[in-house]
Amino acid sequence: MAIVVRIDVELAKRKMSVGEFAEKVGLTPANVAVLKNGRAKAVRFSTLEAMCRVLECQPGDLLEFIDDEE
């Protein structure tokens, strides 16, 4: 089971830099990189809410479940 974070797709759609996104969400660029690269073990709902607010999207636009067993 894998949850894939699709922040890079949403940032590209909006032509927004990681630095700008990080500042608006209240994260460090390093923490955004951890999320983007799939190294995060968890994400707070408050952080997910802030990301959705900044990107004007739904949580499902940022997170995708991929079944490794198939």
N, C-alpha and C positions, 0 to 999 in steps of 0.2 A: 504494500500500500504506500502510495506517495501523494503528498499534496504539493502541487507545483504552484509557485507564486508567479503571477503574470504582470508584475508591476511594469516591467520594461515595455510590454506591449501598450499598456495604457499611457505611459509617459511618451512613447513615440507618437501615438495618435494625437497627443496634445502638444507635441514639440516642446516638452518641458524637460529641463535638465534634472539630474539627480540632486544637485545642490539646491535648486529652487524648490523641488518637491520636499526634500528633507527639511528645509527651513519652514515651509508652510505647514508641514505635518508636526514639526517639533521633534524630529529625530536627527541624529548625526548622519552625515553621508555614509559613514562606515556601517551604521546599523541598517541603512537602506540597502547597502551592498550585501549585507548578510541575508536580508530578506530576498533580494533579487537572485542571489546565487544558491538559494535553497539550503543554506546552512542554519537557518533559524529553527529552533525546536518548538517555539510557541510564539503567538502574537496576541497581545491583549485586545479585547474588544474595543477599548477606547482608542487604541492605535489604528485598528481596522476601520473604525468609524471615522477617524480623522483622515485616513487615506481615501476613503470613499467620498468624503465631503470635498476634499481638495480636487480629486479627479472626477467628481460628479458621476460616480458609477455605483454599482452594486457590489457586495462582497464576492458574488459569483464571477464578476468580471476580473477579479484579482486572484482568486483561488480556484484551482482545478484539481479534482481527484483523478488519479491514474492508478488503475488496478494492476499491480506488478505480477499478479498470479496468472494473468491471461497470456 
